[in-house]
Amino acid sequence: MTQTRQLFGTDGIRGVAGEFPLTRDNVYWIGRALGHDLVRAKVKPRVVIGQDTRVSSCWIADRFLQGLASVGVDTRSAGVITTPGVAFLARTQGFDAGVVISASHNPWTDNGIKIFSGDGYKLPDAHELAIEKEIFALLQGDEAPAPDSDTNVASVPGDEELRRAYVRWLADGASSDLTRLRVAVDCANGAAAAEAPALFAALKIHTTFLHSAPDGQNINENCGALHPEVVARFVADEANRGRFDLGITFDGDADRALFCDANGRVVNGDGVLLLAARDMQSRGALANGTVVATTMSNMGLELALKRSGIRMLRANVGDKYVLEEMQRVGATLGGEQSGHILFRDGDATTGDGLLTALRVMEVMIRTGDARTVKPLAELVSDLKVFPQTIRNVRVRVRTPFREIPAVQAAIAAAEGELDGIGRVVVRYSGTEALARVMIEAESKEQMDRLAEGIVGAIRTELGV
C-alpha cells in the first residue's frame, strides 16, 4: 500500500511562513534531513539554493542553509531566481541538488520548499517520502536543539553569475529574431522581476514591464498568472490599443506563464499547448505525435489537436506528473491549463515560464511573413472551449471522496447527466486545504447547476 506524504504536496512543502511545518526550527531540520540524504550518496555534496521575493524567503533560505551546512554540505545561493532557474543550475553547474524557497502563486504570507535532484528533475514521490521520514525522525529524536536563528548564512543577493548563466542559456536558445515584437510583461512582483528584464533586453524585444517592483509583500497581489485579466486589460486599454502584439504574465516563481493576444483575450496553457504542438509537428519535433495534458485541460483542446492528427493523453494535475507521463510515452511536449508547459525537445527538465514565453513568441515570428508577426489570436482561433468552471471549497480534512456517500452521489449524478458530453473532475489541491470541482458541459446553465450540486455536498460534509 502506498504511504501518504504528510509534508510534501504536489509541489514540495508549503504552508504559512512561521507556522508548522515552516517554523524557524523546523526549516533547519528539513535542511539537515536533506543533507543527511545527500551525504549518504556522496562525501561532500553541493547544493544551490534560490528564492522568490517574499519577505520570509530570506530567513527560510538562511535556516535551510544552516541545516545543510551542519552535516557538511557545500552550499551556494543564487539569491532571487525563478524555480526553473534553480533546476537549470542544478543540472548544469555540478550540484547534487537544487532548492527553491517559494510558494509559487500563493499569497505572500505563505512560503514553501521545493527540491530538485542534481539532474534538474523534481524528486519522485517515493524519494520525498524517504526525506519526510528523515525529517520526522530528526524532529522526534535526541539530537541537540537547532542553533539560534540569528546565526545567518547569507542568501541575498546571492551569486549574480549563477543568475546570469541561466539568462544566457535562455537567450542563446532563442531560434528566431524577436526584435519585431512589442510585448507587455507582468512579473507578478515575483522572481521573474530578477531575470525577465535582462532576458528581454538581451533579445532586444520591445517590452513594457508591469508589477516588477517587489517589496516582500506584493507578490501575486492582484497581478501575475493568478490574474491574467490584468495584463489583458492593459494591452486592450484604449490608450494602448495597437501598441502590443501580446501580453505575458508569470506567477510568483515564474515556472508558468499565461498570455493575452493583441485584443486582450486571455490565452491559457491549453492554447499554448495547441500552438506549440502544431509548430513542433511541422518541424518534426513532436515525438510520437503526442501531447500530454492533465485532467483539467479542456475537451476543446483534445478535439483541436485531434483535427491536426495529434494524440492527447491526460496525466494527474502537477507538472511533475505530466513529466512522468511524458517520459513514459516518449513525448516532447506536455503541460497544464494553468501555464506549466514542458518542452522536452531541448534541455529543460521542468516547467519554465520564461522559456514558454520565448517559444510562443518564436511561433508568432516563424508563422508570420517577412514584415508581420502571426497574431496570437489566429494561432488559437479554432480552439473552441467547452464552458468550464473550477470551484474551490475550503475543507477541514481531505477524506477520500469515495468514502463520502453524499459526495459520491452528487458526482455520479453529474456524470450520468453529461453522459460523455462533458467532464467531471473532483480532486483535492496538492498545496492547499481545498477541494477543487471542475465541470465541463455544453451549456453554462448545466455546468453551473452540476458544479453547485457537488460543491454543496462537499461543503456540507467537509466544509470549514
Secondary structure per residue as TSV (DSSP state, phi and psi in degrees):
chain	resnum	aa	ss	phi	psi
A	1	M	-	360.0	132.8
A	2	T	-	-70.2	131.1
A	3	Q	-	-81.7	143.9
A	4	T	-	-88.3	132.4
A	5	R	-	-77.3	139.5
A	6	Q	S	-99.4	-28.3
A	7	L	S	-102.5	-44.9
A	8	F	E	-81.8	130.5
A	9	G	E	-102.2	-152.5
A	10	T	T	-72.2	-15.6
A	11	D	T	-142.2	59.7
A	12	G	E	85.9	-162.9
A	13	I	E	-94.6	132.9
A	14	R	E	-144.3	146.2
A	15	G	E	179.5	-171.3
A	16	V	E	-77.3	127.4
A	17	A	T	-60.8	127.7
A	18	G	T	96.6	-12.4
A	19	E	S	-112.2	161.5
A	20	F	T	-56.7	134.2
A	21	P	T	-92.7	9.2
A	22	L	S	-103.6	44.8
A	23	T	S	-78.3	165.2
A	24	R	H	-61.5	-41.9
A	25	D	H	-68.8	-43.4
A	26	N	H	-62.6	-39.3
A	27	V	H	-61.0	-39.5
A	28	Y	H	-59.4	-46.4
A	29	W	H	-69.5	-31.6
A	30	I	H	-64.7	-43.1
A	31	G	H	-63.0	-40.6
A	32	R	H	-66.4	-37.4
A	33	A	H	-64.3	-43.8
A	34	L	H	-62.1	-39.4
A	35	G	H	-59.9	-44.5
A	36	H	H	-58.3	-42.8
A	37	D	H	-61.1	-39.9
A	38	L	H	-75.0	-40.9
A	39	V	H	-72.3	-17.5
A	40	R	T	-67.5	-26.5
A	41	A	T	-98.7	-20.8
A	42	K	-	-153.1	141.0
A	43	V	S	-64.3	-46.3
A	44	K	S	-129.6	75.7
A	45	P	-	-70.8	158.2
A	46	R	E	-120.9	137.9
A	47	V	E	-130.9	137.2
A	48	V	E	-107.8	138.4
A	49	I	E	-125.3	143.1
A	50	G	E	-138.0	171.1
A	51	Q	E	-153.2	161.4
A	52	D	-	-92.4	-162.9
A	53	T	S	-98.4	8.9
A	54	R	-	-63.7	147.8
A	55	V	T	-61.4	-29.7
A	56	S	T	-81.4	-13.6
A	57	S	H	-62.7	-32.9
A	58	C	H	-63.4	-52.8
A	59	W	H	-71.1	-31.4
A	60	I	H	-67.0	-43.2
A	61	A	H	-61.2	-43.5
A	62	D	H	-59.1	-48.6
A	63	R	H	-66.5	-39.0
A	64	F	H	-63.4	-43.2
A	65	L	H	-62.8	-36.4
A	66	Q	H	-61.5	-43.1
A	67	G	H	-62.2	-42.7
A	68	L	H	-63.1	-47.6
A	69	A	H	-63.3	-28.2
A	70	S	T	-65.0	-20.1
A	71	V	T	-113.7	17.7
A	72	G	T	88.3	19.0
A	73	V	-	-84.5	132.5
A	74	D	E	-82.2	127.5
A	75	T	E	-125.0	149.4
A	76	R	E	-136.1	145.4
A	77	S	E	-109.8	136.6
A	78	A	E	-97.1	3.1
A	79	G	E	66.1	-144.4
A	80	V	E	-75.7	120.4
A	81	I	-	-157.4	155.6
A	82	T	-	-69.7	158.1
A	83	T	H	-57.0	-49.6
A	84	P	H	-64.5	-22.7
A	85	G	H	-63.7	-40.4
A	86	V	H	-67.3	-40.9
A	87	A	H	-59.4	-42.5
A	88	F	H	-60.5	-47.4
A	89	L	H	-63.9	-39.6
A	90	A	H	-59.0	-42.6
A	91	R	H	-87.1	-15.7
A	92	T	H	-112.0	-14.1
A	93	Q	T	-113.1	17.0
A	94	G	T	76.3	23.2
A	95	F	-	-88.1	153.9
A	96	D	S	-91.1	-13.6
A	97	A	E	-164.0	157.1
A	98	G	E	-126.6	139.9
A	99	V	E	-126.3	134.6
A	100	V	E	-118.8	129.1
A	101	I	E	-98.4	102.8
A	102	S	-	-166.8	150.0
A	103	A	-	-114.7	24.2
A	104	S	T	54.6	-113.4
A	105	H	T	-89.8	-1.9
A	106	N	S	-69.4	165.6
A	107	P	-	-61.3	163.7
A	108	W	T	-63.9	-23.5
A	109	T	T	-71.8	-20.0
A	110	D	E	-89.1	163.1
A	111	N	E	-155.4	-179.5
A	112	G	E	-164.6	173.4
A	113	I	E	-132.9	118.1
A	114	K	E	-112.2	142.7
A	115	I	E	-126.0	131.2
A	116	F	E	-113.2	146.9
A	117	S	E	-79.1	175.5
A	118	G	T	-65.3	-15.7
A	119	D	T	-92.3	5.1
A	120	G	S	87.8	6.4
A	121	Y	-	-99.8	149.2
A	122	K	B	-65.4	148.8
A	123	L	-	-67.6	141.9
A	124	P	-	-62.5	157.3
A	125	D	H	-55.6	-40.6
A	126	A	H	-63.6	-37.8
A	127	H	H	-69.9	-40.9
A	128	E	H	-61.0	-39.1
A	129	L	H	-63.8	-39.6
A	130	A	H	-64.0	-42.2
A	131	I	H	-66.6	-37.7
A	132	E	H	-61.0	-42.1
A	133	K	H	-61.4	-39.7
A	134	E	H	-63.1	-40.6
A	135	I	H	-61.0	-49.2
A	136	F	H	-65.7	-34.1
A	137	A	H	-63.4	-40.5
A	138	L	H	-68.8	-42.0
A	139	L	H	-63.9	-32.4
A	140	Q	H	-100.3	-0.1
A	141	G	S	-87.1	-168.5
A	142	D	-	-106.3	18.1
A	143	E	-	-68.0	163.1
A	144	A	-	-61.3	152.7
A	145	P	-	-58.5	155.8
A	146	A	-	-61.6	143.6
A	147	P	-	-65.2	162.1
A	148	D	-	-56.0	143.1
A	149	S	T	-78.4	-5.7
A	150	D	T	-87.4	3.6
A	151	T	S	-91.6	92.2
A	152	N	-	-94.9	145.4
A	153	V	-	-104.3	125.7
A	154	A	-	-60.1	127.9
A	155	S	-	-118.6	-13.5
A	156	V	S	-132.9	135.4
A	157	P	S	-83.6	-7.6
A	158	G	-	79.9	-179.4
A	159	D	-	-84.1	108.9
A	160	E	H	-61.2	-31.5
A	161	E	H	-65.8	-31.5
A	162	L	H	-63.0	-43.8
A	163	R	H	-66.9	-39.2
A	164	R	H	-64.2	-34.7
A	165	A	H	-63.1	-38.8
A	166	Y	H	-66.3	-45.5
A	167	V	H	-63.2	-40.2
A	168	R	H	-61.6	-42.0
A	169	W	H	-61.0	-44.0
A	170	L	H	-63.4	-47.2
A	171	A	H	-64.9	-42.0
A	172	D	H	-66.1	-25.2
A	173	G	H	-82.6	-10.4
A	174	A	-	-66.7	125.2
A	175	S	-	-99.5	0.4
A	176	S	S	-132.7	157.9
A	177	D	-	-79.9	113.5
A	178	L	-	-100.7	10.8
A	179	T	T	-68.8	-16.9
A	180	R	T	-79.8	-13.8
A	181	L	-	-79.4	144.6
A	182	R	E	-120.1	118.8
A	183	V	E	-132.3	140.0
A	184	A	E	-104.7	129.7
A	185	V	E	-125.9	123.1
A	186	D	E	-99.9	114.5
A	187	C	-	-89.5	0.9
A	188	A	T	61.5	17.5
A	189	N	T	52.4	33.9
A	190	G	S	-120.7	-153.5
A	191	A	T	-63.3	-28.5
A	192	A	H	-60.8	-25.5
A	193	A	H	-63.1	-19.6
A	194	A	H	-85.5	-28.7
A	195	E	H	-117.6	-31.6
A	196	A	H	-58.7	-44.9
A	197	P	H	-59.5	-41.2
A	198	A	H	-66.5	-40.7
A	199	L	H	-65.6	-49.4
A	200	F	H	-66.6	-32.8
A	201	A	H	-68.3	-40.7
A	202	A	H	-61.9	-32.3
A	203	L	T	-94.2	2.4
A	204	K	T	56.6	41.2
A	205	I	-	-87.6	133.9
A	206	H	E	-73.6	108.5
A	207	T	E	-130.1	136.8
A	208	T	E	-112.5	125.2
A	209	F	E	-99.9	138.8
A	210	L	E	-118.7	148.9
A	211	H	S	48.5	56.4
A	212	S	-	-122.1	31.5
A	213	A	-	-129.4	72.0
A	214	P	-	-65.3	141.9
A	215	D	-	-123.4	12.4
A	216	G	S	95.0	-21.8
A	217	Q	S	-127.3	-2.7
A	218	N	-	-105.2	9.2
A	219	I	T	-61.4	129.7
A	220	N	T	66.1	3.8
A	221	E	T	-77.5	104.4
A	222	N	T	52.7	39.7
A	223	C	-	-161.2	177.1
A	224	G	G	75.6	-167.8
A	225	A	G	-65.9	-18.3
A	226	L	G	-71.0	-22.2
A	227	H	-	-133.6	65.2
A	228	P	H	-63.5	-18.9
A	229	E	H	-65.2	-19.5
A	230	V	H	-68.4	-53.1
A	231	V	H	-67.6	-31.1
A	232	A	H	-63.5	-43.7
A	233	R	H	-64.1	-39.2
A	234	F	H	-62.0	-45.6
A	235	V	H	-66.6	-37.8
A	236	A	H	-84.1	-11.3
A	237	D	S	-54.1	141.3
A	238	E	T	-55.3	-37.0
A	239	A	T	-69.1	-22.9
A	240	N	T	-106.4	-0.6
A	241	R	T	-58.1	125.0
A	242	G	T	88.4	-6.5
A	243	R	T	-80.4	-26.3
A	244	F	-	-125.2	145.6
A	245	D	S	-84.9	-27.3
A	246	L	E	-167.2	166.1
A	247	G	E	-118.6	147.9
A	248	I	E	-129.3	139.1
A	249	T	E	-138.6	132.6
A	250	F	E	-106.3	162.7
A	251	D	-	-92.0	-175.9
A	252	G	T	-58.7	-35.0
A	253	D	T	-109.2	6.6
A	254	A	-	58.8	34.2
A	255	D	S	-92.9	0.5
A	256	R	-	-144.3	160.5
A	257	A	E	-144.4	143.6
A	258	L	E	-121.4	167.8
A	259	F	E	-139.1	166.5
A	260	C	E	-138.0	151.6
A	261	D	-	-83.5	-176.3
A	262	A	T	-65.1	-17.2
A	263	N	T	-98.9	3.3
A	264	G	-	87.4	16.0
A	265	R	-	-86.0	126.2
A	266	V	E	-70.5	136.7
A	267	V	E	-119.9	114.7
A	268	N	-	-92.2	-168.4
A	269	G	H	-62.3	-29.2
A	270	D	H	-62.6	-44.2
A	271	G	H	-62.8	-39.6
A	272	V	H	-64.0	-43.1
A	273	L	H	-60.3	-40.5
A	274	L	H	-64.2	-51.5
A	275	L	H	-69.0	-35.3
A	276	A	H	-69.6	-39.7
A	277	A	H	-63.0	-44.7
A	278	R	H	-65.9	-40.0
A	279	D	H	-64.3	-46.6
A	280	M	H	-65.6	-37.0
A	281	Q	H	-61.9	-41.2
A	282	S	H	-66.8	-24.6
A	283	R	T	-100.3	4.7
A	284	G	T	71.4	23.7
A	285	A	-	-105.1	-1.5
A	286	L	S	-93.7	92.5
A	287	A	G	-59.2	133.7
A	288	N	G	59.5	16.7
A	289	G	G	54.2	36.4
A	290	T	E	-128.4	140.1
A	291	V	E	-121.5	137.5
A	292	V	E	-105.4	117.1
A	293	A	E	-112.1	-158.8
A	294	T	E	-127.8	177.5
A	295	T	T	-62.8	-16.6
A	296	M	T	-91.0	-11.3
A	297	S	S	-68.7	142.8
A	298	N	-	-69.7	146.6
A	299	M	H	-59.3	-28.8
A	300	G	H	-60.4	-34.4
A	301	L	H	-66.0	-45.4
A	302	E	H	-58.7	-41.6
A	303	L	H	-70.4	-40.4
A	304	A	H	-64.9	-41.9
A	305	L	H	-63.7	-41.2
A	306	K	H	-60.3	-38.6
A	307	R	H	-63.1	-25.2
A	308	S	T	-94.8	9.4
A	309	G	T	74.9	25.6
A	310	I	-	-112.3	131.8
A	311	R	E	-87.0	139.0
A	312	M	E	-117.1	127.3
A	313	L	E	-108.1	155.4
A	314	R	E	-116.6	133.4
A	315	A	E	-113.7	171.1
A	316	N	-	-63.8	156.9
A	317	V	S	-65.3	138.1
A	318	G	S	123.2	124.0
A	319	D	H	-64.1	-25.3
A	320	K	H	-66.9	-33.5
A	321	Y	H	-77.0	-32.9
A	322	V	H	-61.0	-45.2
A	323	L	H	-62.7	-42.5
A	324	E	H	-59.0	-42.0
A	325	E	H	-68.7	-38.3
A	326	M	H	-60.0	-43.8
A	327	Q	H	-66.7	-35.7
A	328	R	H	-64.6	-41.1
A	329	V	H	-101.2	-2.5
A	330	G	T	76.4	29.2
A	331	A	-	-82.3	152.7
A	332	T	S	-110.6	-0.4
A	333	L	E	-141.2	133.4
A	334	G	E	-160.3	168.8
A	335	G	E	168.6	-173.8
A	336	E	-	-124.6	154.0
A	337	Q	T	-56.6	-30.6
A	338	S	T	-71.2	-9.1
A	339	G	S	111.3	-1.5
A	340	H	-	-73.6	113.4
A	341	I	E	-121.6	132.6
A	342	L	E	-113.6	117.8
A	343	F	E	-104.8	110.4
A	344	R	-	-104.5	13.3
A	345	D	S	-85.1	0.0
A	346	G	S	-127.8	-139.8
A	347	D	S	-104.5	-0.7
A	348	A	-	-66.9	143.1
A	349	T	-	-118.4	-0.5
A	350	T	S	-155.8	169.3
A	351	G	-	-61.4	138.0
A	352	D	-	-140.8	110.2
A	353	G	H	-62.5	-40.5
A	354	L	H	-66.3	-42.9
A	355	L	H	-63.6	-41.6
A	356	T	H	-60.4	-42.5
A	357	A	H	-60.2	-43.6
A	358	L	H	-62.8	-42.0
A	359	R	H	-64.1	-42.1
A	360	V	H	-62.3	-44.7
A	361	M	H	-65.2	-37.2
A	362	E	H	-63.0	-40.3
A	363	V	H	-63.6	-41.8
A	364	M	H	-61.0	-38.1
A	365	I	H	-72.7	-47.3
A	366	R	H	-63.3	-35.9
A	367	T	T	-92.1	-1.0
A	368	G	S	-86.3	-166.7
A	369	D	-	-111.1	-168.7
A	370	A	S	-65.5	-21.0
A	371	R	S	-113.7	-24.6
A	372	T	-	-128.7	157.7
A	373	V	-	-94.5	153.0
A	374	K	-	-72.7	124.4
A	375	P	-	-61.3	139.3
A	376	L	H	-58.6	-35.9
A	377	A	H	-59.2	-38.8
A	378	E	H	-69.6	-33.5
A	379	L	H	-67.2	-22.2
A	380	V	T	-123.0	20.2
A	381	S	T	-64.3	-28.0
A	382	D	T	-96.0	12.3
A	383	L	-	-83.1	95.3
A	384	K	-	-90.5	105.9
A	385	V	-	-84.5	126.2
A	386	F	-	-65.6	140.1
A	387	P	-	-52.1	129.6
A	388	Q	E	-139.6	139.1
A	389	T	E	-131.1	145.0
A	390	I	E	-123.7	115.9
A	391	R	E	-109.7	134.2
A	392	N	E	-105.5	135.0
A	393	V	E	-125.5	120.3
A	394	R	E	-72.4	133.5
A	395	V	B	-124.0	157.4
A	396	R	S	-78.6	-44.5
A	397	V	-	-138.8	161.4
A	398	R	-	-104.5	63.0
A	399	T	-	-67.3	132.2
A	400	P	-	-52.8	133.6
A	401	F	G	-61.1	-30.5
A	402	R	G	-65.3	-16.8
A	403	E	G	-92.8	3.0
A	404	I	-	-118.9	99.5
A	405	P	H	-53.4	-40.9
A	406	A	H	-65.0	-40.1
A	407	V	H	-69.3	-44.5
A	408	Q	H	-58.8	-40.0
A	409	A	H	-65.4	-40.1
A	410	A	H	-66.6	-40.3
A	411	I	H	-64.9	-45.2
A	412	A	H	-63.2	-38.8
A	413	A	H	-64.7	-41.4
A	414	A	H	-65.5	-45.0
A	415	E	H	-63.6	-39.2
A	416	G	H	-64.8	-40.2
A	417	E	H	-68.2	-39.8
A	418	L	H	-69.2	-36.7
A	419	D	T	50.6	45.6
A	420	G	T	87.8	-13.8
A	421	I	S	-98.1	71.0
A	422	G	S	136.9	177.0
A	423	R	E	-142.7	154.4
A	424	V	E	-127.8	124.3
A	425	V	E	-130.9	119.3
A	426	V	E	-123.9	122.4
A	427	R	E	-151.9	166.6
A	428	Y	E	-92.9	145.2
A	429	S	-	-62.8	144.3
A	430	G	S	-84.8	-6.9
A	431	T	S	-126.7	-11.8
A	432	E	S	-138.6	162.8
A	433	A	S	-81.3	67.3
A	434	L	E	-133.1	143.4
A	435	A	E	-99.2	135.0
A	436	R	E	-111.8	127.1
A	437	V	E	-114.6	116.4
A	438	M	E	-113.8	128.6
A	439	I	E	-127.4	132.6
A	440	E	E	-117.9	135.3
A	441	A	-	-150.2	170.4
A	442	E	S	-73.9	-25.7
A	443	S	S	-128.9	151.7
A	444	K	H	-66.2	-37.2
A	445	E	H	-60.7	-47.0
A	446	Q	H	-65.4	-42.7
A	447	M	H	-57.6	-50.3
A	448	D	H	-64.9	-40.4
A	449	R	H	-65.8	-44.3
A	450	L	H	-68.0	-39.9
A	451	A	H	-62.0	-43.7
A	452	E	H	-63.4	-35.4
A	453	G	H	-62.9	-43.2
A	454	I	H	-73.6	-43.1
A	455	V	H	-59.0	-43.1
A	456	G	H	-62.3	-39.5
A	457	A	H	-66.2	-42.0
A	458	I	H	-66.8	-42.1
A	459	R	H	-63.4	-41.3
A	460	T	H	-64.9	-41.9
A	461	E	H	-85.6	-34.4
A	462	L	H	-128.3	-9.0
A	463	G	B	-62.3	153.5
A	464	V	-	-80.3	360.0
